[in-house]
């Protein structure tokens, strides 16, 4: 899901299952929060893990950027369960593979059979 600012409020912008569509929601002139579920694990055990993404576009004004850090606390009061939290300003930093790798790394050991 993607949360964006509507004036001074944070509201639900979109939800869905397509990761490319999710990535397309983050624009250079916007502030947003993304919450994405990824399936991780190996052939022995699959697990759902969540990532919280804080997006501050490169063209966001300094005062708006500063406000995100305090607002993030409110978002985290609602979205409490996540394996990783990342702050980004470039959509190339939130490719599905990069986020999945970060989630796996945060999860510790991976006990696959090597297949």
SVG drawing of the C-alpha trace seen along z (x, -y; Angstrom):
<svg xmlns="http://www.w3.org/2000/svg" viewBox="-7 -25 31 55">
<polyline fill="none" stroke="black" stroke-width="0.4" points="0.0,0.0 1.0,-3.6 0.2,-6.5 0.6,-10.0 0.1,-13.5 -3.2,-15.2 -2.5,-18.8 -1.4,-18.1 -3.0,-14.7 -1.5,-11.3 -4.1,-9.3 -4.3,-6.0 -3.3,-6.5 -3.3,-3.0 -3.1,0.7 -2.6,3.7 -0.4,6.6 1.7,5.4 5.2,4.3 5.9,2.3 2.7,0.3 3.8,-0.2 7.1,-1.6 5.4,-4.0 3.6,-5.7 6.7,-7.4 7.4,-10.8 10.2,-13.3 8.0,-16.1 6.1,-14.0 6.5,-12.5 5.0,-9.1 5.2,-5.9 5.1,-2.5 4.3,0.8 5.0,3.9 4.8,7.7 7.4,10.0 7.6,13.8 11.0,14.9 12.7,18.0 13.9,21.1 12.3,24.3 12.0,25.5 10.0,22.6 8.4,19.6 7.5,16.5 5.8,13.2 7.9,10.3 7.0,6.6 9.1,3.5 8.3,-0.1 9.5,-2.6 9.8,-6.3 9.9,-8.2 11.1,-11.8 11.4,-12.9 14.4,-14.9 12.2,-17.9 10.5,-18.1 10.9,-21.4 13.1,-21.4 10.3,-22.2 8.2,-19.3 11.2,-17.0 11.6,-17.9 8.0,-17.1 8.3,-13.6 10.5,-12.5 7.8,-13.4 5.0,-12.1 6.8,-8.8 6.2,-8.1 2.4,-8.3 2.7,-5.9 4.7,-3.5 2.0,-3.5 -0.4,-2.1 2.0,0.1 3.8,1.8 5.0,5.0 7.9,4.8 11.2,6.5 13.1,3.5 12.6,-0.2 14.3,-2.2 14.3,-5.8 14.9,-6.6 14.7,-9.4 15.5,-7.3 13.1,-4.7 16.0,-2.5 16.7,-1.9 13.3,-0.2 13.4,2.4 11.8,5.6 15.1,7.4 16.9,4.8 14.1,4.7 13.9,8.5 17.7,8.8 17.5,6.3 14.6,8.3 16.6,11.5 19.7,10.0 17.8,8.6 16.2,12.0 19.5,13.8 20.3,17.3 18.8,19.0 18.8,22.8 18.1,24.0 19.1,27.4 21.2,25.7 18.9,26.4"/>
</svg>
